Structures are given as C-alpha cells and as structure tokens.
Amino acid sequence: MTESVGIHVEGVHFGYPARPVLQGVDMTVRPGELTALIGLNGCGKSTLLRLAAGLLRPDRGRVLLGGDDLARLSRRATARRVALLHQSAPAVPGMTVRHLVRQGRYAARGPLGMLREGDDPVVDRALRDVGVERWADRDVDALSGGERQRVRLAMALAQDTRVLLLDEPTTYLDLHHQLDVLQTVVRLREERGLTVVMVLHDLAHAARFAERIVALRDGRVVADGPPKEVVTPGLLADVLRVSGRVGRDPEGGWPVCYPDHPLAVLEYENQIH
C-alpha cells in the first residue's frame, strides 16, 4: 500500500473584496485520517476544501500536501496528488458511466489529452471498488441520485491520489444512500490508505464516521478534535446555533445529538458569551 499523505493548513486567510471568508485558519490532517468539516452555510468549509485541492490560492498563509507547498505546484501536478468531489454536477446526456469515470484520469493524460497505457486498469479498479462496474455501459443520466453519486466517487478514485476531498457527498440523498456513500468512503479509506476530508452538514454523520471533527464559525476554526471530545451542547450552540443535548450511542459509543430548537440571535449571543 502506498504511504498516506497528510495536509497542513498554516495561517490561511482568503476572501473577496469586502468579504473575508477564512481568517487565520490552522488545520492538520494526519496521513490516513478521516476528518469532517462542519459549520453553518457560509462559514468557509467549501472554500477550505478548494484551497486544500489547489483550486484556490491563499491571500496569506500556505497549504502543504505531504510537505509540499501547493502554491508551487501546477494544477495538473496537484491533481495527481489530491482528488476533489464537488457537491454536485449535472449529468451529461449520453455519457456512459465508464466514460465519466475515465474523466478522472485527466491529470495523467499524455500529449493531446490521450489516455496512457495502464489507465484502463485504474478505471476498472475504481468502478469495481465502488461497486458500479455492472453499470459501466449505462448512461449516467439514467441512474438514481444515489447511484450517480457512487459513479462520481469512482471518478474521483480514478485520479488514483492519496488524498480524497469530499464536499457534502450526501447532499440530496435519502438516508439509505447517505449511509451507503459514507460507509463506502470509510471502507475505501481503509483499503486504499487514503487521507479523507469531508464537508458534512449532518453532525450525526460526522460524529459517527469521522475520526476528527474540525468546526468552523465565521471563517475561523473554533473546535478541533475527536468527536467524543468536540461534540458537546456548547458546540451545538456555538457552531450550529441550536440548543440541545448530547448522549452516547449505546453500542458504538459515538456522540448522539438531540437538538431542541434553533437559537434566535439574542439566545445565540447569550449562549456563547
């Protein structure tokens, strides 16, 4: 198994004119670790993921991948090291599953964008590892939402990287397919030795499947650690702006949240001060 790769985010600032997004973010994801990013919409989770994928450059600070500064790598070189699965993408009419998964090999293509010898086995493995090889010749737009997300995951795996970044991989999926996707990610992380970072809205999923949770509020990291230490009633109020209680799963021991109601602005300010 190829050695896993870690991610180091050091003092990163990023924003747009008159709208800062990230303000001095520090984060370390250890090699082979599965980390979940949580927080309200607009707190900077997806931006942080795009910075870690090399799609954005920090205004200040740096992002290191396996010790290498992403600012010094080309987009193609970065894509050979880290794969990003975006929130969603429209299906291309008439595109088969195999054709879509082969798009994940773009960073390894030779002159004139031609696939290299050895690319097809990588694609076949990605299809097989995600369990979609039986759909290889079907049109992507004929699949259900959950099936399509599996195919998109196979496309990310076809990049054959050591780091996998997932931006809200369970969005728009029913509970069955949410669990199916997350359990597949956990299995692939173990089998392939991947370093995985996921943006998740569901704190219950983050608490159950992630080894570490990094919580963001207003562009800053406000909590970072194992779910059993991080998931508290204070986190619910401070980060997610809901009141509630936290218990433990009787079998697995992971935190289980029991939210009561959303906090109004005044309640929220009283809770955190």
N, C-alpha and C positions, 0 to 999 in steps of 0.2 A: 504494500500500500504506500502511495506517495505521501510524504510528510505533509501535515496540515500547515496552513498559513494563518498567522494572526493579523489583526487590524489594530492600528494605533491612531487615534484622532487626538491631536495635540493643539489646544488653544484655538480651535477653529471658530472664525467669525465669517458669516456670509449673509448677504442681504441685497436688497434692491434700493434704489433711491427712495429715501424717506420711509423705508420699511425693512428694518433689520429682521432676519429670520433666525439665525443662530448667533449666540453671543458667548464666546469663550468656551466652547464645548470640548471636554476631555472625555475620551472613552477608549477603553482597551478591551478587545475581544480576543481571548486566548485561542491558540490553534485548536481546532476541533470542537470548539464550544458552540452551543446553540443559544443565541441571545435574542430576546424580544424587546422591541422598542414600543413604548406605549405613551399615550398622551392625547389631549384633545386635538381636534382638527386645527391645523394651522400652527401647531407648536414647533414644527421643524423636523418631524420624523422622516418624511419622504425626502426632504432636502438633504438630511444627513445621509440617507441611503444613497442618494445620487452622488454626493461627494465621495462616499466610500467606493462607488463604482467608477469614479474618474470622469463622470459626465459633467460635473461642475467643478470649478476651482475655488478654493477658499479665498476670501478677501485678505484674511490673516490666518496664521497657523498652518498646519500641514496634516496630511493624511498619509500614513505609512502602511504599506501592504507587504508583509514579510520583510520589513526593514527598508523597503524602497519607497521613496517619496513619489506619490502618484503624479505630482506636478512635473516630474522629469520624464514621465513615460508618455508615449503616444497613446491615442485612444485604442488603436489596434493591439498594442502591447499590453495595455491594461485589460482588454477584453480576453486576452489569453490567460489571465490570472483570476478574473472575477466575473461572475455572471449575475445579471440583474433581471429579475422577473418583475415587470411593471404591473400596476394594478389591473389593467385590462387593455385589450387591443381588439379591434374589430376583426372578424374573420374575413379572409379574402375569398370571394366567391370562386369556386372551382379548385381551390388549393387543397391537395390531399394532406393527410396527417404526416406522411413521410416527407413531403415537400416542405411543410412548415418546420418540422424538426431539423431538417437539413440547413435551415437558415441559421441555426445556432453555430454552424461551422464557418461563418463568415470571417472570423478573425484568423482562421487557419488556412484560408484560401490562398492559392498561388496567384501568379500573374493573370490578369484579365478576369479575376474573380472565379477562376476554375477550382473545383474541388480537387484536393490532392488524394493520391493513393493512400488508403488507410482511413479516409473519412467515413466511408460507409459502415465499417465495423463500429465506429464510435456512435454513429446514428442508431445502428441496430441495438447496441447496448443500452442507449438512452431509452429507446422505445420499450425494450424488454424490462429494464429496471423500474419503469413507471407502470408497466402492465398495459401498454396500449399497442403492442405490436400487432394484435389482431385487427386493429383499426387502421393499419398503415395505409391502405389504399382507399379509405373513405374520405369524403370531403369534410373538412373541418367544420364548415357551417351547418353540417347535418348532425353534429354532436350536441349533447346537452351541455349546460354550463359547467357541471362538474367534470364531465368527460373532456371538455375543451381545456379546462384548467390543468388537467393531468397532461394533456398534449403540450401545453405551454411550458409546463415544468420539464418535460422531456426535451424541449427545445433549449431551455437553459442548461440542462445537463449535457447537451451535445457540445457546448462550448468546452467541456472537459477541463474545468477550472477547479481549484482547490477551495474557492470561496463562492458561496451562493447567497445572494441577497434577494429577499422576497418582500415586495411592497403590497401589503394587505392581500395575501394569497387566498383568503377565504371570503373576500367581498362578493356579494350577490349569490353565494352558495347556500343551500339549505344545510341543516345541521349534519345530516348524513355525509354530505360531500365535504363539509368543513373538516370533520374528523378524519375522513378518508385522506384528504390532502395533507393534513398535519401529521398523521401517522406515517404517511409515505415519506414526508420530509425527514422525520425522525429516523426512519429506517435507512434512508439513503445517507444521512449524515453518518450513521454508524458504519454502514457497508463501505462507503467511499472515503471516509475520513475527512468529511467536509467541515469547513467553518461556516456556520449559517447565522445570518442576522435577518429577522423577520419584523416587519411593522405589523402590529396587530391592534385591532380596536377592542377585541373581547379579552378583558383581563382574565377571565376564567381559562381561556385557552393559553394565554401567556403563562399563567401560574402552573398549569398542568404540564405543558410541553417544553418550556424553556428552562435552561439551567441558570440563566441570569436574566434579570429584567432591568432595563435602563429606562427611566421615566423622565420625560421632558415636559417643561412648562415654560411658555414664553421664550423658547429658544435656548433654554439652559437645562442642564442635567440636574435634577433635584433628588433623584434616588437611583442607586445602582447596587445590585447585589442579588443573591439567591432569592427566589420567590418567597421562601419561608421567612426571610428577614425583611423583605421590601414590602410585601402586600400586607398593609395594615389599614385600619379605619382612617388614619391620618393620610395615607396615600390616596384613598378614595376621595377624600375631601380636597386635598391639596392639588392633586393632579387631574382627577376626573370630575371634580365638582359635584359629587354625590355624597350623601350621608349613608352609612351602612355599617354592617358588622362583618367580621371575618372569622371563619371557623377553619376546620381541617377536614379533609376527606378521610373518612374512617378507614379506608383501605390503603390508599396511596400516600396519605399524609400531606398532600399539597394544599395550599390555601384555597378556601372556597369563600366567595364573596356573596353577601346578602344585601344588596343595595336597597335603601328605603325610598329616598326621593331626591330629585335634583336640588342642589343648593341655589337659592337666589343669590344675587351679587352680594348683598349685605351679609347673608349667612356664610357665604364662602369666605369673605374677608374676615369675619369673626372667627371662623374655624382655623385659619392659618396664621392669625396674629395673636 
